[in-house]
Amino acid sequence: MDLGLKGRVAFVTGGTRGIGRAICRALAAEGCHVAFCARTPEDVERTAADLSAHGARIRGGVADVTVAGTLEPLVEATAAEFGEIHHLVANVGGAVGGGALDSTAEDWVRTFDLNVGHAIRAIRATVPHMRTPGECSIVIVASISGSKPGPRAQYGAAKAAEIFMAGALARDLAPRRIRINTVSPGSILFPGGGWDRFRQQQAARYAAFVEREFPWGRLGTADEVADVVTFVLSPRARWLNGANIPVDGAQNNPTAL
């Protein structure tokens, strides 16, 4: 199926590892020009070189999305180079702090900023450069933790806020004919990721987690999430707006605890 992404321009936050890197790769494979950011210059350079093999134009930039004023210049430079931005993927996320009694108020603030704050900053920076009504779209990478409660409540609460925010912004952005949705991965296994480390360090607990929580007997892959994100961004999903799409293989509990 031709997703109609050839020649379009996408900006992806957190594009050098895991789900973000897979999204960049999937978009480039569809002929989409890709700009992305991450914190480590070496990772940005390496990822840009790898993505260029697909023949699309690639632009990598270094930014810590939690630091005010670092993301916006990259978005502006992308728009200046490519002329327009059609698609945004707010992929960066994570959690700060431990459980409810161990985490601090500052941990909650930082977790919300890393997820919700970064996403809205990326949206506010990118939307003015989405100039073709009906052709532009946004995906926030949320999590099934936003709807399936588990430990580290600050993370689940932040992801639930992202899901709610996308639904609300679908109405706010409707006059511009810009779509926005969330894609919510379950537990995703990729080299160097948290679940990969857990598998290596606590093999028995990992095996019990997989047997207990996954009907298909395995975790998901970054490519499986990326394929869904790419479709949702594309004009083939033109009537999908304000929705949350789980990509979890019917996973039960989102944590191994």
C-alpha positions in Angstrom: 0.0 0.0 0.0 1.3 3.4 -0.9 0.9 5.6 2.2 1.2 8.8 0.2 4.2 10.1 2.3 6.7 10.4 -0.5 8.2 13.9 -0.6 6.6 15.0 2.7 8.6 16.4 5.7 8.4 14.9 9.2 10.0 16.0 12.5 10.6 13.4 15.2 11.8 14.0 18.7 14.1 11.4 20.2 15.0 9.8 16.9 18.2 8.0 17.6 17.1 4.9 19.5 14.3 2.5 20.1 10.8 3.5 18.9 12.0 6.9 17.7 14.7 5.5 15.5 12.3 2.9 14.1 9.8 5.7 13.3 12.4 7.7 11.5 13.5 4.6 9.5 9.9 3.7 8.6 9.2 7.3 7.4 12.4 7.5 5.4 11.6 4.1 3.8 8.2 5.6 2.6 10.1 8.4 0.9 9.4 11.0 3.6 12.1 13.6 4.3 13.0 13.3 8.0 14.3 15.7 10.6 14.9 14.5 14.1 16.6 15.5 17.3 18.3 13.8 20.3 20.7 14.7 23.0 23.9 13.0 22.0 25.8 14.4 19.0 27.5 11.1 18.1 24.1 9.3 18.1 22.6 12.1 15.9 25.4 11.8 13.4 25.3 8.0 13.2 21.5 7.9 12.8 21.5 10.6 10.1 24.1 8.6 8.1 22.0 5.3 8.5 18.8 7.0 7.5 20.3 8.6 4.4 20.7 5.1 2.9 16.9 5.2 2.1 17.4 8.1 -0.3 15.3 10.6 1.6 16.7 13.9 2.8 17.7 13.7 6.5 18.4 16.4 9.0 19.6 15.6 12.5 19.9 18.1 15.3 21.1 18.0 18.9 18.6 19.1 21.6 17.5 18.3 25.1 13.7 18.8 24.7 13.4 19.5 28.5 15.6 22.6 28.2 13.6 25.7 27.1 14.6 27.2 23.8 16.6 24.2 22.4 13.8 22.5 20.4 12.3 25.5 18.7 15.4 26.5 16.7 15.6 23.0 15.2 12.0 23.2 14.1 12.6 26.6 12.6 15.7 25.4 10.8 13.9 22.4 9.4 11.1 24.6 8.1 13.6 26.9 6.5 15.5 24.1 4.8 12.5 22.1 3.6 9.9 24.9 3.2 7.2 23.2 5.3 6.6 20.5 7.9 3.8 18.1 7.3 4.2 15.7 10.2 5.3 15.7 13.8 6.0 12.8 16.1 6.5 13.8 19.8 8.2 10.6 20.8 10.4 11.6 23.8 9.1 10.4 27.1 10.0 8.7 30.4 9.7 8.9 34.1 11.7 10.5 36.9 11.5 9.2 40.5 10.3 6.0 42.1 7.0 5.0 43.7 4.4 7.2 45.3 6.1 7.4 48.7 9.6 7.6 47.3 9.1 10.2 44.5 9.1 13.9 45.2 6.9 16.7 43.9 9.8 17.7 41.7 9.9 14.2 40.2 6.3 14.6 39.2 6.9 18.0 37.7 9.9 16.7 35.7 8.0 13.7 34.5 5.2 15.8 33.3 7.6 18.2 31.6 9.4 15.3 29.9 6.2 13.9 28.4 3.4 16.5 28.2 5.5 19.6 28.3 7.9 18.5 25.6 4.9 17.4 23.4 3.1 20.7 23.6 6.3 22.7 23.0 6.9 20.6 19.9 3.4 21.1 18.7 3.4 24.9 19.3 6.7 25.2 17.4 5.6 23.0 14.5 2.0 23.9 13.8 2.8 27.4 12.3 4.9 25.5 9.6 2.0 23.1 8.8 0.7 25.1 5.9 -1.2 22.7 3.8 -4.7 22.2 5.2 -5.8 18.5 5.3 -2.4 17.2 4.6 -0.7 17.6 8.0 -0.8 15.4 11.1 0.7 14.8 14.5 1.3 11.7 16.6 2.2 11.8 20.3 3.8 8.5 21.4 2.0 7.8 24.7 1.8 4.4 26.5 -0.7 1.8 27.6 0.4 3.0 31.1 -1.9 6.0 30.4 -4.9 3.7 30.7 -3.7 0.6 32.5 -2.5 1.6 36.0 0.9 0.4 37.3 3.7 1.5 39.6 5.3 5.0 39.1 2.0 6.7 39.0 3.7 9.9 37.7 4.5 8.2 34.4 1.0 6.8 33.9 -0.6 10.1 34.8 1.6 12.0 32.3 0.7 9.5 29.6 -3.0 9.8 30.4 -2.6 13.6 30.1 -1.0 13.2 26.7 -3.9 11.1 25.5 -6.4 13.6 26.8 -4.4 16.5 25.3 -4.4 14.9 21.9 -8.2 14.5 22.0 -8.6 18.2 23.0 -6.1 19.5 20.5 -7.9 17.6 17.7 -10.7 20.1 18.2 -8.4 23.1 18.6 -6.5 22.2 15.4 -9.6 21.3 13.4 -9.9 24.8 11.8 -6.4 24.3 10.4 -7.3 20.8 9.2 -4.4 19.3 11.2 -5.0 15.8 12.7 -3.6 14.7 16.0 -3.6 11.2 17.6 -1.8 9.2 20.2 -0.2 5.8 19.7 0.2 3.9 22.9 2.8 1.1 22.9 2.9 -1.7 25.4 6.2 -3.1 26.6 8.6 -2.9 23.7 11.8 -4.9 23.5 14.8 -3.4 21.6 18.6 -3.7 22.1 19.8 -1.5 24.9 16.3 -0.6 26.1 14.9 -1.0 29.6 13.2 -4.4 28.9 16.4 -5.7 27.3 18.3 -4.8 30.4 15.6 -6.4 32.6 15.8 -9.6 30.5 19.5 -9.9 30.9 19.7 -9.0 34.6 16.6 -10.8 35.8 15.9 -13.6 33.4 13.5 -15.6 35.6 11.3 -12.5 36.4 11.3 -11.5 32.7 10.2 -15.0 31.6 7.4 -15.0 34.2 6.3 -11.5 33.1 6.1 -12.6 29.5 4.2 -15.8 30.3 1.7 -13.9 32.6 1.0 -10.8 30.7 1.4 -11.5 26.9 -1.2 -13.7 25.1 1.3 -14.2 22.2 4.2 -15.0 24.5 6.5 -12.1 23.6 6.9 -8.3 23.9 6.4 -6.0 21.0 9.1 -4.6 18.7 10.0 -1.0 17.9 9.2 -1.6 14.2 5.7 -2.8 15.0 5.0 0.5 16.8 6.7 2.5 14.0 4.5 0.9 11.3 1.4 2.0 13.2 2.7 5.5 13.7 3.6 5.8 10.0 0.1 4.8 8.9 -1.6 7.1 11.4 0.5 10.0 10.1 -0.3 9.2 6.5 -3.2 10.5 4.4 -4.5 6.9 4.4 -5.6 7.6 8.0 -7.2 10.9 7.0 -10.4 10.4 9.1 -8.5 9.2 12.2 -8.4 12.2 14.6 -8.3 12.6 18.3 -7.9 8.9 18.8 -5.7 6.7 21.0 -4.4 3.5 19.3 -2.9 0.9 21.6 -0.1 -1.2 20.1 0.4 -3.8 22.8 -0.6 -7.3 21.5 -3.4 -7.4 24.1 -0.9 -7.0 26.9 -2.3 -7.1 30.4 -0.3 -5.4 33.2 2.1 -2.8 31.8 4.8 -3.5 34.4 6.6 -6.6 35.7 6.0 -5.8 39.3 
